[in-house]
Amino acid sequence: MPTHLNRSSVLLALALVCAQALALPALAQTPGQDDLQALRYYLQEDNQQAVRSEMRRLQLQFPEWTPPSDLSNLFETRGPENIDRIYRLIEAEDFDAARALIEETDSAFADWSPPSEMLALLNVSEAQHAFSAAVESSQPEVAVGIARGIPAILSCERINNAWDLGDMHLLLGDTSAALSVYRAVLRSCSAPEILIATLEKADAVASLDELTEYSDIAQAQAPAAEGRIRQVEDRLRAGRQVPARWGNGESVIALDAAGAATATATAPPVSADSPRPPPRPTVADAPSAPAAPTAAAPAAAPSAPAQPSQPARGVSAVQAAADRGAWAECLALSTGATQIAVIYQRGWCAYNADRTMEAIAAFREAAARGTSDIMRRDAQYGMMLSMLQLNMTEDVARLSANAPMTREQRVEIEGQILDQRGVRAYNNREYARAVSFFDAHAELTGIMRRDLQLLKGYALLNMGHREAARAIFTQLDRQLSTRDTRAAIEASF
């Protein structure tokens, strides 16, 4: 048997190899995910000329491929069906099951690997869950360790985490570390609402020099909000009984459409002989805002193509989660949304979940891009409610002066403004002003809450009006006798 191929056999073998090599591209009838990457990029960049060129190239390479009439379909996941299940597991905070399914899917599909966005979402979501649990259970060492290991949870978009981290350092007695967190926020974030709220939080532990430094940093970060930040600094300095640095005043708010009213009654200075009650009742500066009703989202505006790695996040799914009061699910489904109706609904979910800064960001965008006058009006209302949760009283007062609102919305917003101003005036020992604010609040809303009545009584007591104070305390005690009302009556004699 011959051991060498003759020349004809070699040529035939080479021809077969070449023919096979030339035929290989024809085996792929449609473009794969990698083939579509360039087209997706041009679509995201809205480079229509490049999109047309890339479409022609793909059709030449894949003659039997017909592009979808809606090119946004190119962003839908074409991989295994497990992908949607993975995202649902992440949203349900079943992280171990999500990791197991990722590994299973990666092994089962040779042409699929978990997108980096999916892994990042899993890691951050898991860290967020653990961090929140550590904060809620007052485990500061655990919370600090998580934040150090996954610093992505400390982004400006998750500002509540940074503030919680500061609180954890304070629980550990490490004031310096807490101040470092506040300083890092001020140097990293630029939204005025974040800067102002951080300045107010730092005030509890910062020295006067540090407060001044932080105010300067905030002003440099947000030059357009310089005036607002200076007003906040002066208010905080007043609380320390030190002179204002810039000069400040409160905004006038309109109590009805016919005119404006101010609660700025002047009072004689509190004399050294003025009686002071036993320790003041503990009253939060910012009363809890009522849970806003979940507003029905209007028809969605045309949306940009969804990112390839995102799960389906339609208006109906987000609305359904909100209707159930599933705020965490609503926020997970609306993450990264571009439809303004979804962003608007996300604002209410974030508000009800006490993720205030996220609510403000969503409402601000909806107020600017809303598809109807009602959506834009209600988005502004939601933004002001959220800002009041951060004690941004004077900022809201300026916004409310020109904001379109229903009568009910205006009463709610301006009632909270008067409430917060009254409590702040009381804490600053401006008792006559506090009484005026509380009375204006009652006139506007038709009621005066029990806690505000008690504060009004103590304010009158400090002004020397014992009988008027005793009358309030006695009435409250008759309605419901408590240790606070009994102590108040005793202090009035």
KAFEN-V996058 format. One line per field, one symbol per residue. ss: DSSP state (H for helix, E for strand, - for the rest). phi: phi as a letter, one per 40 degrees, with the letter a starting at -180 (. if undefined). burial: # if it has 9 or more other C-alpha atoms within 8 Angstrom, else .. A space follows every 50 residues. Layout:
ss->???
phi->???
burial->???
This chain:
ss->------HHHHHHHHHHHHHHHHHHHHH---------HHHHHHHH---HHH HHHHHHHHHHH---------HHHHH------HHHHHHHHHH---HHHHHH HHHHHHHH-------HHHHHHHHHHHHHHHHHHHHH---HHHHHHHHHH- HHHH-HHHHHHHHHHHHHHHH---HHHHHHHHHHHHHH---HHHHHHHHH HH-----HHHHHHHHHHHHHH-HHHHHHHHHHHHHHHHH----------- --EEEE--EEE--------------------------------------- --------------HHHHHHHHH---HHHHHHHH-----HHHHHHHHHHH HH---HHHHHHHHHHHHHH---HHHHHHHHHHHHHHHHH---HHHHHHHH HH----HHHHHHHHHHHHHHHHHHHHH---HHHHHHHHHHHHHHH----H HHHHHHHHHHHH---HHHHHHHHHHHHHH---HHHHHHHHH--
phi->.ccbcccccccccccccccccccddccccbccccccdccccccccfcccc cccccccccccbdccbcccbccccccccccccdcccccccccgccccccc ccccccccbccbbccccccccccccccccccccccccfbccccccccccb cccbcccbcdcccccdccccccgbcdcccccccccccbcbcdcccccccc ccdcbccccccccccccccccbdcbdccccccdcccccccgbcccbgaac ccbccaccabbbbbccbccccccccbcddcccbccbccccccccccccdc cdbcdccdccccbcdcccccccccgccccdcccccgcbcccccccddccc cccgbcccccccccccccbdcaccccccccccccdcccccgcdccccccc dbccacdcccccccccccdcccccccccgccccccccccccccccgabcd cccccccccccccgcccccccccccccccacbccccccccccc
burial->.........#..................#.#....#..##.##...#... #..##..##..#..#......#..##......#..##.###.###..#.. ##..##..#........##..#.#########.##...##.###.##..# ..###..#############...##.###.###.###.##.######### .##..#....##.##.###.##..##..###########....#...#.. ..###....#.............#..#........##......#..#..# ............#.#.###.##...##.###.##..#.############ ##..#############..##...####################.##### ....#...##################...#############.##..#.. .############.##.###.###.##...#...#####..#.
